[in-house]
Amino acid sequence: MNGDRLTNNLGRLSAAVMLAACVCCVWPCRGAIGTVESLAELAAAAAAAGPRNVAVDLEATVLWSSAAGGRLILHDAGATLLLELDLPCPMPAQGDRFRLEGECAATRARDAIMLAPVPVVENNGLHALDEQSGEIHLEAGRHPVQVFWFNRTDELGLEVEYEGPGMARLPIPDAVLFRDEPGTTNQVNGLEYRCYEGHWWRLLPNFDFMSAVHTGVVHNFDAEVRTRDSHVGVRFGGHIQIPQAGDYTFHVKSDDGSRLFIGPPSLKVTTLAGGVLPAPQPAAMQGAAPSDPEFQWAEIEGSVVAVHRTPDAYEMELMTKAGLVRVRMAEGHAVPDGLGPHARIRTVGVARRIRNLAGNWVWGEFYLQRLENIGLPQSRPQAGDGDENLPVLTTIGQVYQLSIEESSRMYPVKVRGVVTSPMENNGAVLQDSSRGIYVALNGPIHLQVGDYCEIEGTTGPYRFSPYIEASRVEVLGAGSLPEPVEPSWDQLINGSLHCNYVELEGVVASVGGDTVALLTRGGRINVRLNPSGTAMPPDALGATVRLRGCLRADWDAITRRVLVGSIFLDQHWVSVVEPAPADPFAVSYKKVGDLLQFDPLAGALHRIRVWGTLIHKGEEVCCLLDGGYGLRFLPIDGLDAEVGDMVDVSGFLELGGTAPVLREAITRRTEHGGLPAPARLPADHLVRDQHDATFVKVEGVLLGISAQPGRHVLELQNGLRRFEAGLDGDYDLGDLATGSLLELTGAYIGLGGDRVLGRPIDSFKLLLNSAADIVVLSRPPWWTLERLLSVVGLLAAVLVAAAVWITSLRRTVEQRTAELGNQIRERQRAEHDREIEQERARVAHDLHDDLGARLTEVNMLASLVGSPYNTPEERRKYADQMKSIALHMVTSLDEIVWAVNPRNDKVSSLAGYFGAYAQRVLELASIKCGLDIDEKLPSLSLDPVFRREVFLAFKEALANIIQHSRASKVWLRIGIQGTDLVVVVSDDGSGFMPGERKDGADGLANMTERLAALHGECAIESDPEKGTTVRLQAPIPGGLE
């Protein structure tokens, strides 16, 4: 497919999709707020945590814009903001009016406010395979659809599914996806995709302002079209066919982040001409205050320290009176001639308030739109242009004592010294008795090494080391070069001798173009030579040489840090101290065990020769064994020998560090003698200096294996000691289970020691030659720590679940108990009310049936007494009957009152009433009554039913005594037995035979039924000669609680 056509199609699709107003989408953001009509309101809305849907209707002036990242700085009457547009739109020009109307998502990023579309499905960020869903109402037909996806590292995946009216959830089929056919207005099945690459993604990047590395057509949302597995992103675009109108749910599962967009645009972006830029403020030339706005349209003036080319634009570092300022220039403009270090500029742009390392607010960033606004001076600043009261510096050492801030104040300088390195870019290195310094010359001046000059100028702001801006240079004549410094190894690698005249001595290890690798007494360093300087001799390889010249440190222009292990040297003098040997093996042979013995000829730059059995050959290091002593060596070229061969090695001995090492070694194979027997190391002799580079055998429990390309690293443990074993090569170690007891054979490499400091090694590692050096002694038990932790974790989960279930059950039971308690109380209340109603009905019934009938009878008798037709004798009889009936009515009324009076609810009250009633009734019948009532009766309340039924049974027993027993004495005993109330009535009258049935004897049956209704019993014992005993026993309701 034509790339431009694909770009246009996806651009149109982005405009239709990425700005969609998805009303029903499921997105973890804050709810929408009122319409935002100013930049200040937009800043307040974006201050909330996470993305936030906002309706915008605002217009502002563009102060700066950059299409590289979709960024622009807008200004209105209330605020100035830096925005990042994560949506497709043409970038406005500086001074334009920029209008936003519609709905979008606003997020406060690290240094800007991001305006992004609202997706149907939001699954952004770094995460494992995770699914998110969103719902949207769609009409039948085709709708624009886009899916954005990226993966940073490790596992990846992308799956898109949907469901809707009358349609179960399923992956989106190929048949419903369409794309525009190039050159026509037709649509065909498939999707267009664009693939992007980057190394900085934690969220989906802004694809609209990135260049795709690959484009094409695909049938579906398939991540297989990616160009690589890590740091990659893909944008799919096309249309989706919706069969019928309704609510549809889309599901996106991805690793890492993804988004799905569907629908028409809801945000309108308009660029209008006629904006007015505000008046610039001089804020960028002075310190910032905490109350100042973050962005300010300002004027800046300063000296250029450096110009750096980024992939999309240029950046400058500008030294102002307030300090160092980083200037970001928009893309699309070329750097004018003469804009480089030391140029003086004045321009207008947007200054940003940031904090410096001391925590103070400064105008440290400046956004510049047009390079036309830059004005270039015609000459460099002259000495004294700075503060008039600054002292004149007369030595180079004084210049080096200035800080970078002080150097930017342009101290006047007047020094004399010798030129040690003239340079082609209008510069030179001058050295006096204190040290050397770089001098920026005012135009091309012909200088030679050894010229004695007087320099006048000013100090300049520097990025790596101080320098002098020269305004006058006068050659006073020829001078003698300074005595060269013989730098130590630390001085070579830390850059402290930058611009100083030095002398280096070492063995030339390699020559490549203008760079030589020099093996010095401290170590190996790469020296980049001046191609115009003294040439190296053609046979320098392997020779010991001395180089003399001006040293300059190699440093990174962005980080301003020294590149360790590399230097520049403007060499003026090269001499060969010792030619390269014709035969490197012509030197005398030494045993490995004698390397540390006294040798008057020993030195770091003197070659020695050893001989032994090669016990390890690796890219990291090689080891040989000579009579029980081992030695590490680093071949200068490939090693043409195999493990077990006898090798002859010639090289330079380095004694510092953990163990002796033979560097820049030249080797040759002499014969094959086979590997020696390895020395078995017990657990208490694992860490010993004498084991270094020897052939050993060690046991250990495997803790884990980490695989790297072409290498495996085994982590093992022997007792309390952990160590590693390295194996180079592509071997299959999948059968080695964690926890296995292994026996390993290989070369011993000590770690952590330092012979110079007298510190022994504190750990070690083994270098294995092949997988055959690993022997499995025993497999791990099934109950490994991992399985045990899994089981313990499972049990803990079960216990937690059980605890949660028990807690939930207890809460349910407590809730149900409370509900039942309420129901019981309601029922008890209802039952109590029912009992009261029943008692009222009974009392009314008794009053009506008993007292009413007897009152009627009294009325009739009163009529008979007052009748003149009756004789006096008859009247007297009627009066006696009326008296008897009245007495009976009083007794009945007394019983009714006693039964309903709540003060008689106690057991003691019942017993007292029973006694009084028995005495009163029996006395009328001329029967003596004896009482035996328990004095410790409990003060318990009895319900009316219980008292009534027991009383009626008791009353029946007394009536039977009066009517049938012909007794002269009755005994009444009342007490408590267990939880039962016991009433015993005994008489000395004529009893009856058990089982004997007499007419009118229904009272005994009534007594039994009444006690049975109370879950008690009525026991009757009778003897015709001894009398009758009636025992009434019933449980007290509620027990004795």
KEROPA-858332 format. One line per 2 residues: number of its first residue (from 1); their letters; for each residue x, y, z of C-alpha. Coordinates in steps of 0.5 Angstrom, whole numbers, plus 500, padded with zeros to 3 digits. Layout:
N
NUM	A	X:Y:Z; ... .
***
This chain:
1041
1	MN	500:500:500; 502:507:499 .
3	GD	505:510:505; 502:517:504 .
5	RL	495:514:502; 496:510:509 .
7	TN	498:516:513; 492:520:510 .
9	NL	487:515:512; 490:514:519 .
11	GR	490:522:520; 483:522:518 .
13	LS	481:516:522; 484:520:528 .
15	AA	480:526:527; 474:522:527 .
17	VM	476:517:533; 481:520:538 .
19	LA	476:526:540; 470:522:540 .
21	AC	465:523:546; 464:517:549 .
23	VC	458:518:554; 457:511:556 .
25	CV	465:509:556; 467:506:562 .
27	WP	474:509:564; 477:510:571 .
29	CR	477:518:571; 473:523:575 .
31	GA	467:525:573; 466:531:568 .
33	IG	465:538:571; 462:545:568 .
35	TV	465:548:562; 472:550:562 .
37	ES	472:557:559; 479:560:561 .
39	LA	486:557:562; 486:558:570 .
41	EL	480:553:570; 483:548:566 .
43	AA	489:548:570; 484:547:576 .
45	AA	481:541:573; 487:538:571 .
47	AA	490:538:578; 485:533:580 .
49	AG	489:526:581; 488:522:574 .
51	PR	485:524:568; 478:528:568 .
53	NV	473:529:563; 472:536:562 .
55	AV	468:540:557; 472:546:554 .
57	DL	470:553:551; 476:557:551 .
59	EA	481:561:546; 488:563:548 .
61	TV	494:566:544; 499:561:542 .
63	LW	506:563:545; 510:557:543 .
65	SS	508:551:539; 512:544:537 .
67	AA	509:539:532; 515:534:535 .
69	GG	511:533:541; 504:536:540 .
71	RL	506:541:545; 504:549:545 .
73	IL	504:554:550; 498:558:551 .
75	HD	496:565:554; 490:568:556 .
77	AG	488:574:561; 488:569:567 .
79	AT	494:564:566; 500:561:561 .
81	LL	500:554:561; 504:548:557 .
83	LE	499:544:554; 501:537:550 .
85	LD	495:535:545; 494:527:545 .
87	LP	490:528:539; 491:530:531 .
89	CP	491:537:529; 495:542:525 .
91	MP	500:546:530; 498:553:530 .
93	AQ	504:559:529; 506:563:534 .
95	GD	501:569:535; 495:565:533 .
97	RF	489:565:537; 487:558:539 .
99	RL	480:555:540; 478:549:543 .
101	EG	471:547:543; 468:540:546 .
103	EC	469:535:551; 476:532:552 .
105	AA	480:529:558; 485:533:562 .
107	TR	491:530:566; 496:534:569 .
109	AR	503:530:567; 510:532:570 .
111	DA	511:538:566; 505:540:562 .
113	IM	497:539:562; 495:533:557 .
115	LA	489:534:553; 487:527:550 .
117	PV	480:524:547; 476:520:551 .
119	PV	476:512:549; 471:507:550 .
121	VE	476:502:553; 481:505:557 .
123	NN	487:500:559; 493:504:559 .
125	GL	499:503:563; 504:498:564 .
127	HA	501:492:567; 501:484:566 .
129	LD	495:481:561; 489:485:564 .
131	EQ	482:486:561; 478:493:561 .
133	SG	471:494:558; 467:500:556 .
135	EI	460:501:553; 457:505:548 .
137	HL	450:506:544; 451:505:536 .
139	EA	447:506:531; 446:501:525 .
141	GR	452:502:520; 459:503:520 .
143	HP	463:507:525; 470:509:525 .
145	VQ	474:505:530; 481:505:532 .
147	VF	486:501:537; 492:503:540 .
149	WF	497:498:543; 504:498:546 .
151	NR	509:493:550; 515:496:554 .
153	TD	518:489:555; 517:482:557 .
155	EL	510:478:555; 505:482:551 .
157	GL	498:481:548; 492:484:545 .
159	EV	485:481:544; 479:485:542 .
161	EY	472:482:543; 465:485:543 .
163	EG	457:484:545; 451:487:544 .
165	PG	443:486:542; 442:479:541 .
167	MA	449:478:540; 453:474:545 .
169	RL	461:476:547; 465:474:542 .
171	PI	472:476:538; 471:482:533 .
173	PD	470:478:527; 474:480:520 .
175	AV	468:480:516; 466:486:520 .
177	LF	472:490:520; 473:495:514 .
179	RD	478:500:511; 478:505:505 .
181	EP	481:502:499; 486:506:496 .
183	GT	484:510:490; 477:509:490 .
185	TN	471:511:495; 470:504:496 .
187	QV	471:500:503; 474:493:503 .
189	NG	475:488:509; 481:489:513 .
191	LE	485:495:518; 490:499:516 .
193	YR	496:499:522; 502:503:523 .
195	CY	508:501:528; 512:505:532 .
197	EG	518:504:536; 521:508:542 .
199	HW	525:507:549; 521:511:554 .
201	WR	514:509:554; 510:508:561 .
203	LL	504:510:558; 501:510:550 .
205	PN	505:515:547; 503:521:542 .
207	FD	502:517:536; 500:523:532 .
209	FM	506:526:533; 511:520:531 .
211	SA	514:517:525; 512:510:524 .
213	VH	517:505:522; 513:501:518 .
215	TG	506:501:515; 501:496:512 .
217	VV	494:492:512; 492:487:517 .
219	HN	485:483:517; 484:484:525 .
221	FD	487:487:531; 493:483:531 .
223	AE	499:485:535; 503:480:530 .
225	VR	504:486:526; 509:489:531 .
227	TR	516:490:528; 519:488:535 .
229	DS	517:485:542; 520:491:546 .
231	HV	519:498:546; 514:498:540 .
233	GV	507:500:539; 502:499:534 .
235	RF	496:504:532; 490:500:528 .
237	GG	485:504:524; 479:502:520 .
239	HI	471:502:520; 467:497:524 .
241	QI	460:494:521; 454:495:527 .
243	PQ	448:490:525; 443:494:529 .
245	AG	442:500:534; 443:498:541 .
247	DY	448:499:547; 455:495:545 .
249	TF	460:493:550; 467:492:548 .
251	HV	473:488:552; 480:490:551 .
253	KS	485:485:554; 492:487:553 .
255	DD	499:487:556; 502:493:556 .
257	GS	497:499:555; 491:500:550 .
259	RL	486:504:548; 479:503:544 .
261	FI	476:509:540; 469:509:536 .
263	GP	465:514:534; 465:521:531 .
265	PS	469:527:534; 466:531:539 .
267	LK	472:537:540; 473:542:535 .
269	VT	480:545:534; 480:552:531 .
271	TL	486:556:529; 485:564:528 .
273	AG	489:569:526; 490:576:529 .
275	GV	493:574:536; 497:579:540 .
277	LP	503:577:544; 504:581:551 .
279	AP	509:585:552; 516:582:554 .
281	QP	518:582:561; 525:582:563 .
283	AA	524:576:568; 529:571:565 .
285	MQ	535:576:567; 533:576:574 .
287	GA	532:571:580; 525:568:580 .
289	AP	520:569:586; 515:563:589 .
291	SD	509:568:587; 511:569:580 .
293	PE	507:565:575; 510:558:572 .
295	FQ	511:561:565; 512:568:563 .
297	WA	513:572:556; 520:575:557 .
299	EI	526:577:554; 533:574:555 .
301	EG	540:576:554; 546:572:555 .
303	SV	552:568:552; 552:561:549 .
305	VA	555:556:552; 553:550:548 .
307	VH	548:548:542; 546:541:542 .
309	RT	542:538:536; 536:534:538 .
311	PD	532:529:534; 527:534:532 .
313	AY	530:541:534; 536:545:537 .
315	EM	537:546:544; 542:551:547 .
317	EL	545:553:554; 545:560:555 .
319	MT	549:563:561; 546:569:564 .
321	KA	547:574:570; 542:570:573 .
323	GL	545:563:572; 545:558:566 .
325	VR	539:557:562; 537:551:558 .
327	VR	533:554:551; 529:550:547 .
329	MA	528:552:540; 522:549:536 .
331	EG	523:545:530; 523:547:523 .
333	HA	528:553:523; 536:552:522 .
335	VP	541:555:526; 544:561:523 .
337	DG	551:562:522; 555:564:528 .
339	LG	551:561:533; 555:557:537 .
341	PH	559:557:544; 561:564:546 .
343	AR	556:568:542; 552:573:545 .
345	IR	544:573:544; 538:577:546 .
347	TV	531:574:544; 524:574:546 .
349	GV	520:567:548; 517:564:554 .
351	AR	521:563:561; 519:558:566 .
353	RI	520:558:573; 524:552:576 .
355	RN	528:550:582; 535:549:582 .
357	LA	540:544:585; 539:549:592 .
359	GN	532:549:592; 531:556:590 .
361	WV	526:558:584; 530:561:578 .
363	WG	528:562:571; 532:556:568 .
365	EF	528:554:562; 526:558:556 .
367	YL	522:556:550; 524:560:543 .
369	QR	520:559:537; 523:563:532 .
371	LE	531:564:531; 530:570:527 .
373	NI	529:574:534; 536:572:535 .
375	GL	541:578:535; 549:576:534 .
377	PQ	554:581:536; 560:583:532 .
379	SR	565:582:537; 567:578:543 .
381	PQ	566:582:550; 573:585:552 .
383	AG	576:585:558; 573:589:563 .
385	DG	566:589:560; 564:585:566 .
387	DE	563:588:573; 568:594:574 .
389	NL	570:592:581; 573:585:579 .
391	PV	580:584:580; 585:582:574 .
393	LT	587:574:574; 594:574:573 .
395	TI	595:566:573; 591:560:570 .
397	GQ	591:557:577; 587:563:579 .
399	VY	582:562:574; 581:555:576 .
401	QL	579:557:583; 573:560:580 .
403	SI	566:557:580; 562:556:574 .
405	EE	557:562:576; 563:566:578 .
407	SS	567:565:571; 560:567:568 .
409	RM	561:574:571; 567:575:566 .
411	YP	573:576:571; 579:580:567 .
413	VK	585:576:566; 592:577:564 .
415	VR	597:571:563; 603:569:560 .
417	GV	605:562:558; 607:557:553 .
419	VT	603:555:547; 602:547:548 .
421	SP	597:545:543; 595:550:538 .
423	ME	588:548:535; 584:549:529 .
425	NN	577:552:531; 580:559:533 .
427	GA	583:556:540; 589:554:543 .
429	VL	592:551:550; 596:556:554 .
431	QD	600:553:560; 604:557:565 .
433	SS	608:555:572; 601:553:575 .
435	RG	597:549:569; 594:549:563 .
437	IY	588:552:560; 584:553:554 .
439	VA	584:560:550; 578:562:545 .
441	LN	582:566:540; 578:572:537 .
443	GP	579:570:530; 584:566:527 .
445	IH	591:567:530; 597:563:527 .
447	LQ	600:560:534; 605:554:534 .
449	VG	607:550:540; 613:553:544 .
451	DY	610:560:543; 611:565:549 .
453	CE	605:569:549; 601:574:553 .
455	IE	593:573:553; 588:579:555 .
457	GT	581:577:556; 576:575:561 .
459	TG	573:568:564; 568:565:560 .
461	PY	562:560:562; 564:553:562 .
463	RF	561:546:561; 567:542:563 .
465	SP	573:546:565; 574:554:566 .
467	YI	577:557:559; 579:564:557 .
469	EA	575:569:552; 581:572:549 .
471	SR	581:579:547; 588:581:545 .
473	VE	594:576:544; 601:578:543 .
475	VL	607:573:541; 613:575:546 .
477	GA	617:570:543; 620:563:543 .
479	GS	619:559:550; 621:553:553 .
481	LP	616:547:554; 614:546:561 .
483	EP	616:540:565; 611:534:563 .
485	VE	607:531:568; 608:524:569 .
487	PS	600:522:571; 598:517:576 .
489	WD	593:512:573; 587:516:577 .
491	QL	589:523:574; 589:519:567 .
493	IN	582:517:568; 579:523:572 .
495	GS	580:528:567; 584:533:573 .
497	LH	590:534:568; 585:537:562 .
499	CN	590:541:558; 596:540:562 .
501	YV	603:538:558; 604:530:560 .
503	EL	608:524:558; 606:517:558 .
505	EG	609:511:558; 606:504:556 .
507	VV	606:498:551; 602:499:545 .
509	AS	597:494:545; 593:496:539 .
511	VG	593:501:533; 587:503:530 .
513	GD	587:509:526; 589:515:530 .
515	TV	587:511:537; 592:507:540 .
517	AL	591:502:546; 596:504:551 .
519	LT	598:499:557; 601:503:562 .
521	RG	603:501:569; 596:503:572 .
523	GR	592:500:567; 590:500:559 .
525	IN	587:506:556; 585:509:549 .
527	VR	589:515:547; 586:519:541 .
529	LN	592:522:538; 592:528:534 .
531	PS	593:526:526; 597:532:525 .
533	GT	602:531:531; 608:526:531 .
535	AM	606:520:528; 607:513:531 .
537	PP	613:508:528; 610:503:524 .
539	DA	612:498:528; 610:500:535 .
541	LG	605:495:536; 608:491:542 .
543	AT	613:496:543; 614:500:550 .
545	VR	613:508:548; 613:514:551 .
547	LR	609:520:548; 609:527:550 .
549	GC	604:532:549; 598:536:551 .
551	LR	593:532:554; 585:533:554 .
553	AD	580:529:557; 575:526:553 .
555	WD	568:528:556; 560:527:554 .
557	AI	558:534:551; 551:533:554 .
559	TR	552:530:561; 559:534:562 .
561	RV	562:527:565; 569:524:563 .
563	LV	569:518:559; 573:514:563 .
565	GS	578:510:559; 579:515:554 .
567	IF	583:521:553; 586:526:547 .
569	LD	593:527:546; 596:532:542 .
571	QH	603:529:541; 609:533:540 .
573	WV	614:527:541; 614:520:541 .
575	SV	620:515:542; 621:508:543 .
577	VE	623:505:549; 623:498:548 .
579	PA	622:495:541; 617:490:540 .
581	PA	620:483:541; 621:479:535 .
583	DP	619:473:539; 615:474:545 .
585	FA	617:467:547; 624:469:547 .
587	VS	624:472:555; 625:467:560 .
589	YK	620:462:563; 617:463:570 .
591	KV	613:458:574; 607:461:577 .
593	GD	609:459:584; 615:464:583 .
595	LL	611:470:580; 611:474:587 .
597	QF	618:472:589; 624:477:588 .
599	DP	626:479:581; 630:485:580 .
601	LA	628:486:573; 620:485:574 .
603	GA	616:491:572; 609:492:570 .
605	LH	612:494:563; 616:488:562 .
607	RI	614:481:559; 614:475:563 .
609	RV	613:468:560; 609:462:564 .
611	WG	607:455:562; 602:450:564 .
613	TL	595:446:563; 589:450:560 .
615	IH	584:449:565; 579:454:563 .
617	KG	578:458:556; 572:463:556 .
619	EE	571:470:554; 571:473:561 .
621	VC	578:470:563; 582:464:561 .
623	CL	586:460:567; 592:456:567 .
625	LD	595:451:572; 602:450:573 .
627	GG	604:445:579; 598:446:583 .
629	YG	598:454:582; 593:457:578 .
631	LR	594:464:574; 589:468:570 .
633	FL	591:471:563; 587:475:558 .
635	PI	589:474:551; 590:479:546 .
637	DG	587:475:540; 583:469:540 .
639	LD	586:463:544; 588:457:539 .
641	AE	588:452:544; 582:447:548 .
643	VG	581:446:555; 586:441:557 .
645	DM	592:443:552; 599:445:555 .
647	VD	600:452:553; 605:457:553 .
649	VS	603:464:555; 607:471:554 .
651	GF	604:477:557; 605:483:562 .
653	LE	603:481:570; 599:486:574 .
655	LG	599:484:581; 594:489:584 .
657	GT	587:487:585; 584:480:587 .
659	AP	589:476:584; 595:476:579 .
661	VL	593:477:572; 597:476:565 .
663	RE	595:482:561; 596:483:553 .
665	AI	597:475:553; 600:472:547 .
667	TR	599:464:547; 601:458:543 .
669	RT	599:451:544; 605:446:545 .
671	EH	601:439:547; 595:436:549 .
673	GG	596:433:556; 589:432:559 .
675	LP	586:436:565; 589:435:572 .
677	AP	585:432:577; 580:437:581 .
679	AR	582:439:588; 575:437:592 .
681	LP	574:443:597; 570:442:603 .
683	AD	565:447:606; 570:450:611 .
685	HL	576:451:606; 571:454:600 .
687	VR	574:461:601; 582:461:600 .
689	DQ	586:466:596; 591:460:594 .
691	HD	585:457:590; 584:462:585 .
693	AT	585:460:578; 586:453:580 .
695	FV	582:447:578; 577:445:583 .
697	KV	571:441:585; 565:444:589 .
699	EG	558:441:592; 552:446:592 .
701	VL	545:446:593; 542:449:587 .
703	LG	538:455:588; 536:458:581 .
705	IS	539:459:574; 539:465:570 .
707	AQ	539:464:563; 543:470:558 .
709	PG	544:469:551; 550:464:550 .
711	RH	551:464:558; 548:460:564 .
713	VL	549:463:571; 547:458:577 .
715	EL	546:460:584; 548:455:589 .
717	QN	549:454:596; 554:450:601 .
719	GL	552:451:608; 552:458:609 .
721	RR	556:460:603; 553:462:597 .
723	FE	556:462:590; 555:462:583 .
725	AG	557:458:577; 558:461:570 .
727	LD	557:456:564; 558:459:557 .
729	GD	555:456:551; 548:454:549 .
731	YD	546:448:553; 539:445:556 .
733	LG	539:445:563; 532:444:564 .
735	DL	533:438:568; 536:441:573 .
737	AT	531:442:579; 532:447:584 .
739	GS	534:444:591; 538:439:587 .
741	LL	545:437:590; 550:438:585 .
743	EL	557:437:584; 561:442:580 .
745	TG	568:442:577; 571:448:574 .
747	AY	576:454:575; 576:458:581 .
749	IG	575:465:581; 576:469:588 .
751	LG	572:475:589; 572:481:593 .
753	GD	580:481:595; 585:486:594 .
755	RV	592:484:595; 595:492:595 .
757	LG	590:493:601; 592:486:604 .
759	RP	584:484:604; 583:477:603 .
761	ID	577:475:598; 570:474:601 .
763	SF	567:470:596; 568:466:589 .
765	KL	565:463:583; 566:457:578 .
767	LL	567:458:571; 565:451:568 .
769	NS	567:449:561; 561:444:559 .
771	AA	555:441:562; 559:435:563 .
773	DI	562:439:569; 555:439:573 .
775	VV	553:432:576; 547:431:580 .
777	LS	548:428:586; 541:428:589 .
779	RP	534:430:587; 530:435:591 .
781	PW	525:432:596; 518:433:594 .
783	WT	517:438:600; 521:443:597 .
785	LE	520:450:600; 516:453:595 .
787	RL	511:447:595; 511:448:603 .
789	LS	510:456:602; 504:454:597 .
791	VV	501:449:602; 502:454:607 .
793	GL	499:460:603; 493:455:601 .
795	LA	492:453:608; 492:461:610 .
797	AV	487:463:605; 483:457:607 .
799	LV	483:460:614; 482:467:612 .
801	AA	476:465:608; 473:461:614 .
803	AV	475:466:618; 471:471:613 .
805	WI	465:466:613; 465:465:620 .
807	TS	465:472:621; 459:473:616 .
809	LR	456:467:619; 456:470:626 .
811	RT	454:477:624; 448:473:620 .
813	VE	446:470:626; 447:476:631 .
815	QR	442:479:626; 437:474:626 .
817	TA	438:473:633; 436:480:634 .
819	EL	430:479:629; 428:473:633 .
821	GN	428:477:639; 424:482:636 .
823	QI	419:477:634; 419:474:640 .
825	RE	418:480:644; 412:482:639 .
827	RQ	409:475:640; 410:476:648 .
829	RA	407:482:648; 401:480:644 .
831	EH	401:474:648; 401:478:654 .
833	DR	395:482:651; 391:476:649 .
835	EI	392:473:656; 390:480:659 .
837	EQ	384:480:654; 382:473:656 .
839	ER	383:474:664; 378:480:663 .
841	AR	373:476:659; 374:470:664 .
843	VA	373:475:670; 367:478:666 .
845	HD	364:471:665; 365:469:672 .
847	LH	362:476:675; 356:475:670 .
849	DD	355:467:671; 356:466:678 .
851	LG	355:473:682; 349:475:677 .
853	AR	346:468:678; 346:469:685 .
855	LT	344:476:685; 338:474:681 .
857	EV	337:469:686; 338:474:692 .
859	NM	333:478:689; 328:473:688 .
861	LA	329:471:696; 328:478:698 .
863	SL	321:478:694; 319:472:698 .
865	VG	321:475:704; 317:481:703 .
867	SP	311:477:701; 305:478:705 .
869	YN	303:471:703; 309:467:706 .
871	TP	309:465:713; 314:468:718 .
873	EE	317:461:718; 318:461:711 .
875	RR	320:468:711; 326:467:716 .
877	KY	328:461:712; 328:465:706 .
879	AD	332:470:709; 337:465:712 .
881	QM	338:463:705; 339:470:702 .
883	KS	344:471:708; 348:464:705 .
885	IA	348:466:698; 351:473:700 .
887	LH	356:470:704; 358:466:698 .
889	MV	358:472:693; 363:475:698 .
891	TS	367:469:698; 367:469:690 .
893	LD	368:476:689; 374:476:694 .
895	EI	377:470:690; 376:474:683 .
897	VW	379:480:686; 385:476:689 .
899	AV	386:473:682; 386:479:678 .
901	NP	390:483:683; 398:484:681 .
903	RN	400:484:688; 398:477:689 .
905	DK	403:474:683; 408:472:688 .
907	VS	409:465:691; 409:468:698 .
909	SL	402:471:697; 399:465:694 .
911	AG	401:461:700; 398:466:705 .
913	YF	392:467:701; 391:459:701 .
915	GA	392:459:708; 387:464:710 .
917	YA	382:461:705; 383:454:708 .
919	QR	382:457:715; 376:461:713 .
921	VL	372:456:710; 374:450:714 .
923	EL	372:454:720; 365:455:718 .
925	AS	365:447:717; 367:447:724 .
927	IK	374:443:722; 380:445:725 .
929	CG	386:447:720; 393:446:721 .
931	LD	398:450:717; 405:448:715 .
933	ID	408:453:710; 415:454:708 .
935	EK	418:460:710; 423:461:705 .
937	LP	419:461:699; 422:465:693 .
939	SL	419:472:691; 417:469:684 .
941	SL	412:472:680; 406:467:678 .
943	DP	402:469:672; 394:469:673 .
945	VF	393:462:669; 398:459:674 .
947	RR	395:462:680; 388:461:678 .
949	EV	388:453:676; 392:451:682 .
951	FL	387:455:686; 381:452:683 .
953	AF	384:445:684; 386:447:691 .
955	KE	379:449:692; 376:443:690 .
957	AL	380:439:695; 377:443:700 .
959	AN	370:442:698; 371:435:698 .
961	II	373:435:705; 368:439:707 .
963	QH	362:435:703; 365:428:704 .
965	SR	370:426:709; 367:428:715 .
967	AS	374:430:718; 375:434:724 .
969	KV	382:436:722; 386:438:716 .
971	WL	393:440:715; 395:444:709 .
973	RI	403:444:707; 406:449:702 .
975	GI	413:449:699; 418:448:693 .
977	QG	421:442:691; 426:443:685 .
979	TD	423:448:681; 416:446:682 .
981	LV	410:449:687; 408:443:692 .
983	VV	401:444:695; 399:438:700 .
985	VS	392:437:703; 391:432:708 .
987	DD	385:430:713; 383:425:718 .
989	GS	376:423:715; 373:417:712 .
991	GF	377:416:706; 375:412:700 .
993	MP	378:406:696; 383:408:690 .
995	GE	379:407:684; 372:407:687 .
997	RK	367:411:683; 362:415:686 .
999	DG	356:420:683; 358:427:683 .
1001	AD	366:425:683; 367:429:677 .
1003	GL	372:434:682; 377:429:682 .
1005	AN	378:429:675; 377:436:674 .
1007	MT	383:437:679; 388:432:675 .
1009	ER	386:436:668; 388:442:671 .
1011	LA	394:440:674; 396:437:667 .
1013	AL	394:443:664; 400:446:668 .
1015	HG	405:440:666; 404:438:673 .
1017	EC	400:432:677; 395:431:682 .
1019	AI	396:425:686; 391:422:691 .
1021	ES	392:417:697; 386:415:701 .
1023	DP	385:410:706; 378:409:709 .
1025	EK	381:408:716; 386:414:715 .
1027	GT	383:419:711; 385:422:704 .
1029	TV	392:426:702; 391:430:696 .
1031	RL	398:433:693; 398:438:688 .
1033	QA	405:439:684; 406:444:678 .
1035	PI	413:447:675; 413:454:676 .
1037	PG	413:458:670; 420:460:668 .
1039	GL	423:456:673; 427:459:679 .
1041	E	431:464:675 .
***
